[in-house]
Each structure stands twice: as structure tokens, then as C-alpha cells.
Amino acid sequence: MKKTPFVSLNTAREIAREIPTPFHLYDEAGIRKSVRALKAAFSWNPGFKEYFAVKATPNPYILSILKEEGCGVDCATYTELLLAQACGMSGKEVMFSSNVTPVEDMQKAYEMGAYINLDDASYVDFMEHSCGIPTSVCCRYNPGGSFSCGNTIMDMPRDSKYGMTEDQMAGVFTRLMKLGVKNFGIHALLASNAVGNEYYPEVAGKLFHLAVRLRNATGANISFVNLSGGIGVDYRPEQPQCDIAVVGAAVQQKYMQILAPEGMGDVAIFCELGRFLLAPHGHLVSTVLHQKHIYKTYIGLDACAANLMRPAMYGAYHHISVLGKEEAILDHVYDVVGGLCENNDKFAIDRSLPGVDIGDMLVIHDTGAHGFSMGYNYNGKLRSAEVLLREDGSFQKIRRAETPEDYFSTFDFSEFSF
Ligand SMILES: *Cc1c(COP(=O)(O)O)cnc(C)c1O
């Protein structure tokens, strides 16, 4: 689908007068709309709950909007748990899906009363020694082999470090029941950025069958199935969009076919979507600083890979719009680059754009998830501000940009002077 920025040139300029570019901009109306569509798609399941993956967009203002819409959070670390707590979330509003877990992290999750999602069978002992055994426990499943949707191989679970085998899960359930656990959940994340409608129904089918087998093998009460994250977005305009209503209905069909006839029609569906809910509702807004003509033509931005790592790291495509030139003909070809001393610091290579001038404002699309959060400080590049475009059209700074003082703050500078 054609990609249009959710911000106009005038509004972007108005924001930039107060908060210099580059900054990450989030669209509150869009975020709320996506959550509501997700909840509507799963309204057939009374226990349904979304646990937003904090790592995608770890900002308390964003998490609070999601909380208002009825979401919980999925945390993987001590710091993410602290962030959840700061947003007033605890208990069954928090899923703790960690791996290679430090003791303090496990203890914090236990103290907060979070659902603990065990990555390995050895974590029963680890949890018992670290904190204790809660009454509800989730286990992460790794089916091994390859994972396909239709004829397409999506990923190779056998090469993935996450989760445990079915036999191990059965052993864990049996042991945990003896230790007093009453309710169990099962979880799997088998693909990332799976575009289209097929991924969730496929995972749901696998996990529903697994739930029936585990219940039959162990007698455990399975109270939820966590479909985790993994639904993708159309980073490229020509890619299909996920229709979450279709996905919800297809998962319901699997539920009715597999769980309901087994007397498991009370199992709640949980998910931990990050990208699907947030990515389309974020822009990285940047200004053109330089233009150079050598063997190719380069557009140099004030943003760089330290603000958005996906193109440099994965060669990921992010659509780019030139504000004020949205309808102009794409009659130029550019490499759009940042200023890191790394030749992979390129947001786009050989991209068709309208003629770009120094001072133009560019929007890099679909940066609302795994954008700011993957940022880093290479070359002393500082993290940008984050700005929320409110539903009423006003804007709010929800994180200030870093300063050199922030960058140096972990040194003891008593022996140096500036
Ligand atoms: C990263 C992650 C998610 C979110 O993934 P998206 O691709 O953003 O949907 C959910 N759950 C777990 C355990 C994750 O590691």
C-alpha cells in the first residue's frame, strides 16, 4: 500500500523548532487504533490479553497508552521490569519471557507476581533456588526442525537457542505440579516479521495440539496459550499487510477444531506483539545536511544508524518520504546515508526519490518498534529525542535527546577536565 507520512511538513517544522531533528515521532491515534483492532479480532476469547514486548519501544509514555488500552507488557530483563513497574504494571499484567536469566531478574519478576515464562527445563531448579515457585508458570516451546507456513520455510527452530522440547515440557509440568503449580501456559515464538495472515494461525495450531498432548500426558491444567510476537509489517509498499481480523478468525477456527472438542474451551489466548502494533506508528524524522556527487549521489542526514540500526544490521528496507514532496515524481536515485564512520550506515541504497535539497526534512517510515530501542552510541553519536503526536494534533516530548554529559556520565571525570 502507498506509504504516506502521518505528519505534515508544517507540523514537522513546528516540532523541529522546539525539538531539533533527528527525533523519533509516534502517532498516538494510530497506536490506539491498532490495539483496538487486535482486541476486536480476538474478542471471541474472553481471556485474551496482549503483553506488549517492551524491547520494541521501551518508553513509559507509550507503555501507558497501551496500558490504558488494556495491554500488559512482556519483559525480558530487570530493567524492563522496572519500567513496567514505573508504569504501574505488576502481577498478571506482566509476562517475563527471559533467557540466560540472571538471579536478580528472576527474583524481581517473582516479587512483582509476573507470569514467569521458563526458557529451559533447568530453570525449575534455578527458579526454586532464586525466588520460589509461583502458582502459575509458562514454558517456552521449541519444536526443533524447520517451521513452515504453507510451502514457505519461515525459520529453523532447531538452530534457535530458545525454549525446550516437548518431552522436557512434560517433565517440567509434572515436577511443577508436585511443587504446587496450579496453572500452566505454553509459549512459542517461531518467526520474526512474518508478513501476511498465515503465521499466527499456524503457530496457534501447533500450540493447541501441544496443549492437548501435554494435558493428556501430565494432567496439567493449561490456562493459557501465548502466541508471542512475530507478526510482521509491510515495510515495503508492495508487501501485503496483515489483516488482524482475518488472523483472529483463523485462530478461532483452530481453537474450535483442536481445543474446544477436548474440553479446553476455557484456555485464554495471550500475545506479545511488538512490531505489529507499533512499527507503522513511528517515524524517524531527519534533516538533510549535505549532498555529495561522486560515483553515486549521496544524501547525508542528521540521523544515522545509531538512531535506526535495522538497515545497517539486516539490510532492512525502510520506506522514505520527503516531506512536502509526497506527490512529486521519483526522478532521482540516491543513497541516503548517516554520518557514522562505517560504510554500512546507509538508510537506503539506490532509492528513487524526488529531487532532494539540503534542508529538506525526510521521514523514515515504520520505525515505531525496534527503532530507537536498538540505538547505540558508536562514534559518540547521541540518542535522539522521542516525540508523541497526540490525538488532538498537539505534540509532547516524551524523551529528551542525549547530551555529551549523558554520554560521559559513566566515567569518573574527577581526573580530567573539559
Ligand atoms: C522480540 C519478542 C517479541 C516481540 O516480537 P515482535 O517481532 O516485535 O512482534 C515478543 N516476545 C518475545 C519473547 C520476544 O523476544
The ligand as a Gaussian input file, in Angstrom:
#p B3LYP/6-31G(d) Opt

LIG

0 1
 C       11.003000      -9.788000      20.493000
 C        9.958000     -10.570000      21.194000
 C        8.598000     -10.291000      20.999000
 C        8.098000      -9.252000      20.029000
 O        8.444000      -9.529000      18.735000
 P        7.836000      -8.652000      17.522000
 O        8.564000      -9.167000      16.335000
 O        8.150000      -7.244000      17.819000
 O        6.370000      -8.919000      17.487000
 C        7.677000     -10.998000      21.745000
 N        8.069000     -11.956000      22.621000
 C        9.362000     -12.258000      22.834000
 C        9.708000     -13.292000      23.826000
 C       10.350000     -11.587000      22.122000
 O       11.632000     -11.890000      22.320000

